[in-house]
């Protein structure tokens, strides 16, 4: 529980974009992300996610890979052309971890995952987040 409090303190002002095409998964997952991060906006596909990123900028992007209109990989590749000052988290049940995925993501989690899996995944990005916030 102490880890969760520490992570919440670190990320409480983080602006997060959560991109997931399945509405039920988005609705179910949103309360978890809102416990860790300050502001969480959602998008239902990569195209919408890219538009929101261009309009608002975010500190962290949490995205599925397989989505209609634009997949998560293409969205992240487009965002990486805009800035490298963003933390990327890929959550997917359909795409095995690969070298290509590792190059575009700071964190990769296979769905389904538990709370402690998410907590453990966030720990290593705290320093990167603090560096990004100082810029």
WOHUFEN-V675917 format. One record per residue. N is the residue number from 1. RES is the residue in one letter. PHI is phi in radians with two decimals (* if undefined). OMEGA is omega in whole degrees, 0 to 359 (none if undefined). D_FIRST is the distance of its C-alpha to the first C-alpha in Angstrom with 1 decimal. Layout:
N/RES/PHI/OMEGA/D_FIRST
N/RES/PHI/OMEGA/D_FIRST
This chain:
1/X/*/178/0.0
2/X/-1.07/178/3.8
3/X/-1.06/181/5.4
4/X/-1.12/178/5.2
5/X/-1.08/180/6.5
6/X/-1.10/179/8.8
7/X/-1.15/178/10.0
8/X/-1.04/179/10.7
9/X/-1.08/180/12.6
10/X/-1.14/189/14.5
11/X/-1.76/186/15.5
12/X/-1.09/178/16.0
13/X/-1.84/182/19.7
14/X/-1.23/173/20.1
15/X/-1.72/188/22.9
16/X/-2.09/172/22.2
17/X/-1.95/180/24.9
18/X/-1.92/184/23.9
19/X/-2.03/183/26.9
20/X/-2.63/183/27.2
21/X/-1.39/181/30.5
22/X/-1.51/185/29.4
23/X/-1.01/182/28.9
24/X/-1.13/178/27.0
25/X/-1.19/178/24.5
26/X/-1.01/181/24.3
27/X/-1.08/182/23.8
28/X/-1.26/184/21.2
29/X/-1.50/185/19.1
30/X/-0.94/179/19.6
31/X/-1.03/177/17.0
32/X/-1.10/182/14.2
33/X/-1.16/179/15.8
34/X/-1.19/176/16.3
35/X/-1.29/183/12.7
36/X/-1.72/191/12.5
37/X/-2.02/183/16.1
38/X/-1.12/183/18.7
39/X/-2.32/180/21.6
40/X/-2.19/173/22.0
41/X/-1.80/181/25.5
42/X/-2.16/175/26.6
43/X/-2.44/184/29.7
44/X/-1.75/176/31.2
45/X/-2.85/184/32.9
46/X/-1.13/179/33.3
47/X/-1.10/177/36.4
48/X/-1.12/179/34.6
49/X/-1.08/179/31.6
50/X/-1.10/178/34.1
51/X/-1.06/178/35.9
52/X/-1.12/179/32.8
53/X/-1.09/180/31.8
54/X/-1.09/182/35.3
55/X/-1.39/190/35.3
56/X/-2.06/187/32.0
57/X/1.13/180/30.4
58/X/-2.51/177/26.7
59/X/-1.50/185/24.2
60/X/-2.37/174/22.5
61/X/-2.08/174/24.2
62/X/-1.94/185/22.5
63/X/-2.50/168/25.4
64/X/-1.37/177/26.9
65/X/-1.65/185/29.9
66/X/-1.53/180/32.5
67/X/-2.57/178/33.5
68/X/-1.29/177/36.9
69/X/1.20/175/38.9
70/X/-2.58/181/37.0
71/X/-1.37/184/34.4
72/X/-1.11/180/31.2
73/X/-1.09/180/32.7
74/X/-1.12/178/35.7
75/X/-1.05/181/33.7
76/X/-1.14/177/31.6
77/X/-1.12/177/34.8
78/X/-1.14/179/36.4
79/X/-1.15/180/33.5
80/X/-1.13/175/33.7
81/X/-1.33/180/37.3
82/X/-1.51/183/36.2
83/X/-2.77/171/33.5
84/X/-1.82/181/31.4
85/X/-1.52/177/28.9
86/X/-2.61/176/26.5
87/X/-1.64/182/23.6
88/X/-2.04/180/24.3
89/X/-2.17/178/22.0
90/X/-1.80/175/24.0
91/X/-2.12/181/22.9
92/X/-2.70/175/25.7
93/X/-1.85/192/26.9
94/X/-1.93/186/30.4
95/X/-2.25/180/30.8
96/X/-1.14/180/30.2
97/X/-1.04/181/28.7
98/X/-2.38/178/31.8
99/X/-1.05/180/32.9
100/X/-1.09/179/33.8
101/X/-1.15/181/30.3
102/X/-1.06/181/28.8
103/X/-1.26/182/31.2
104/X/-1.84/185/30.1
105/X/-2.25/172/26.3
106/X/-1.41/181/23.6
107/X/-2.35/176/21.2
108/X/-2.27/177/22.5
109/X/-2.18/175/20.6
110/X/-1.48/176/22.6
111/X/-1.44/351/22.3
112/X/-1.37/177/20.9
113/X/-2.34/181/17.5
114/X/-1.72/180/14.1
115/X/-0.96/183/10.8
116/X/-1.20/173/9.7
117/X/-1.09/180/13.2
118/X/-1.15/178/12.9
119/X/-1.02/180/9.9
120/X/-1.11/180/12.0
121/X/-1.20/181/15.0
122/X/-1.30/185/14.0
123/X/-0.92/184/13.3
124/X/-1.20/183/17.1
125/X/-1.65/180/18.4
126/X/-1.03/181/16.8
127/X/-1.13/179/20.0
128/X/-1.07/179/22.3
129/X/-1.07/179/20.9
130/X/-1.09/177/21.5
131/X/-1.15/180/25.0
132/X/-1.06/182/25.8
133/X/-1.13/181/24.9
134/X/-1.34/182/27.3
135/X/-1.33/none/30.2
